[in-house]
Amino acid sequence: MITGIFGLVFFLPAIAAIVLGHISRSEIQKSNGQLKGNGMATAGLIMGYGAFAFLPFILIVAAIAIPNLLRARIAANEASAVGAIRTINVAEFAYRSAYPSVGFACSLASLGGSGGSPAADGALLIDNQLSSGERHGYRLALETCLNTGTEHNYQVVAYPVVRNQTGTRTFCSDQSAVIKVSTGESGEDCLENGTPL
């Protein structure tokens, strides 16, 4: 009966409940009334078979719910990646205003930092999680940064950590602050062929 109770929650004990229930009922019938517990053995059998009866319903619900949950998680991760790129764009222009001799920051660590007063190598413009380069299933990177003379460029790209699991699209932006989306895997492809959001 105990394995039958656990079988209602976990599937494998239901198998044990059926096997042990049949063995127990057989032993009770052979004992000619010396052994008791026929009701408990029967209850264990009923719960074990009940778990098997509900298994198709559980599998159908799981088959419907799991893909929907995965799509919802991917959509939330992609929205977070777009938000992170917006934050980095704002931080880059604030960084360039604060440090005009440097230009744009070429690393996320330069935009971030940990306490103290702002400096060119840690401007405290973004939080530590964002400056680590990974957020909600997306890997963020500053690429093709250039600060020479009058030319100041940067490119921020957000790649899914595991494509088709944490995200399906690549997001990017540059000094124009236009965020683009692409199904390709490279940042250059995103900037050249991406669709503006």
Secondary structure, 3 states (H helix, E strand, C coil): CHHHHHHHHCCHHHHHHHHHHHHHHHHHHHCCCCCCCHHHHHHHHHHHHHHHHHHHHHHHHHHHHHHHHHHHHHHHHHHHHHHHHHHHHHHHHHHHHHCCCCCCCCCHHHHCCCCCCCECCECCCCCHHHHCCEECCEEEEEEEEEEECCEEEEEEEEEECCECCCECCEEEEECCCCCEEECCCCHHHHHHHCEEC
